[in-house]
């Protein structure tokens, strides 16, 4: 695990490093870098020495641009390099060096689900790319949640809508959403991969828009 020193990305590593071990995977190492770091030579030397099958980068896109570039320059090898925020911004700055990387996204056009045609129409008319603006679905889903919450409550009343949401299953392009006792949503994500300079959903396989290349031919 390579982690950007940020509360969000450190939280991601904390969750998924534990889940990796629970699923029988061996975590060979964990390195953290500051957002100001530009020379990743020492960190990458440790990564190469570990000879991991999967390198998991938990970082914001812009902070990890020099990391991605230097991993290629120093010929890092792995079956997969996974970036939690594989985005259009990262791809534009790193260029072909992101080829073969996998990542996560809340949803992507082409994946069919509730209201997916509506969301695709909104994105197209607004000229917004989900790959460039990965938080877009969260914002649009909040609108869908408000509408469905009011419909289920049968009235525009803050407390009654809140009570209705706790009991409700909200429909969204990315799948059903429920809320836990703290009010946090239970949502899922889709795995994407850069192939041929384009991003595609490769998992879950039943909704995939592209085929996973494993092991990644550009990183092996």
N, C-alpha and C positions, 0 to 999 in steps of 0.2 A: 504494500500500500504506500502510495506517495500522496501526501496530504498537504494542501494549502493551509497555512496557519490562519484559520478563520473559523468562527463558531459553527457556521453552517456545514462547511466541508469536514471539519473535525467530528461533527455529529454523525455525518454520513459514514465516515470511516469506522466510528465506534459501533454503529449498528451492523454494517456489512462485514466487518472483520469477524465479529462474533458469529454472524450467520454462516460465514464461510467455514468456520471451524465446526459449527454444529452440523454442517452437511458433509463433514469428513475431509475438508480441504485443509492443507497445512499452510499456515501463514508464515512465510520465510523471513519477513522483515517488515518494518514500518518506518518510513522517513517523513519528516515534516519540513516544509520550506516556508520562508517568510515571503510576503507578496513583493518585497523589494529585491529578492534574489534574482540575479541575471546570469551568474555563472554556476551551472549545475554539474560541473565536472566531478566534484567529490561525491555528490549524491548519486550520480549515474554510475560511478565506479562501484558503489555498494550494490546498486541494482544489478549490474552485470555480474558481479561476484555471486549473487544469490541464485542466479540462473532459474528464475521463476518461470512457470508456464504461462501465468497470467499476471500482467502488471496493471494494477488498479490505481488510476489517478483520480483522486477526489479533490477537485480544484475548480475555481472559476476560470472561465475561458481565457480572458486576457492575461491573468497572472501566470498561466501555464504555457504561454506561447513560446518563450525561450526554452522551456523544458522539452516540449515536443520537438523543436528544431534540433536541440543538442542530442536528444536520444537518437535521432537519425544520423547525425554527424558522427557520433561515437559508436554507431552500429549496434545498438541494443537489439537483442533477439528475444522473441517470446512467441507463444502460440496465439496470444491475443493481448493487445493493449486497450484497456477499457477506460474511457474518460466519462466521468459523471455529467460533464457539461460540454459534450461534443456539439458545437454550435456553428452557425454560419460565420460568426465573428472569428472563431478559432480557425476554421477552414480557410478563410480569406487571408489570415495572417501567416499561417503555417504552410499553406499551399498543399502541394502533393504529399507532404510529410504526414498528413492525417489519413492518407489512403490505408484502408484496412482496419482502422480503429473502430471499435464499437462504443456505444454510448447509450444514454437513456433520454427519452422524451415523453412528455405527458400524453401526447397524441400526435398523429401526423395525417395529413390529407391522404385519402386512399383507403384508410382503415374505416370500415363501415360500422356505424353504431347509431344510437338514438341521437337525433338532431345533427348527424354528421353532414348531411347535405346542406342544412342551414348554415353550419359553421364554415363549410367550404365556400359557400356563396359569399358570406361576410368577409372572409379572408381575401377572396379573389377581388371583390369590389373595393376593398380597402387597400389592396396591393400590399398585404402583410404576409411575410413568410414565417411559418412556424419554426423553421430552422434558424432564422435570424432572431426571432423573438419567442424564446421557448416558454415564456410565462404567459403567453397570449391565451392559451386554453384555460388556465386558472381563472383569468379575468372573465372570459366568456361563460365559463361554467358557473361562476358566481351569479351571473344574471339568470341563467337557467334555474339555478337553485332558488333564487328569490321568487321567480315566477311560479315554480312548482310548489314552493312553500306556502305562498299565498293561496294557490288553488286548493291545496290540501287543508289549509286552515279554514278556507271559505270566507275569510274576512281579512282586511288590512289592519291587523292589530299585532304589535311587536311581540307580546308575550305568547299569543296564540300561534303565531307563525313559528316562533322558537320551539314551542312544545310540539308542533306538527313536524318540524324538521328532525327532532330527536327520534321520532317514530317512523320517519319516512325513508323510502328508498328513492333517491333522486336519479333520474335518467340523464346520461351525458354521453357524448361521442366516445369517451374512453371507457365506458362501462358504468355499472351501478355505483352510486355513492351512498354510504351510510355514515352516521356520526356516532362517535363513542360518547361515554358519559361526560367527558370534558368538552365536548363540542368539536373535537378534531375530526376531520373527514378521513374515511378509509378509502383511499384511492390506489390506483395501480399505475404502472408506467410501461412503456414499450421499449424494446431494445432495437437500436438502429445501428447500421454499419455503413461506412464510406466505401463504396465500390465504384470504380470507374469515374471517380470525381463526383459521384452523386450519393445522396443519403437515401437509405431505404429502411423500412421496418423489417426486421428479420426474426423477431419473436414477440409474442407467441406465434407459433407456426400457422395456426388456423386463420390468422388475420394478416400474415406477413405480405408485404408488397415486394420483397426481394428475398433472395436466398442467402443464408449465412455462409460466408467463406471461412471454414475452420479446418485446420489452423490458418491464420491469416497469411497469405502468400507473401505479403510485403514486409512482414515482421520476422519471418522464420529464418 
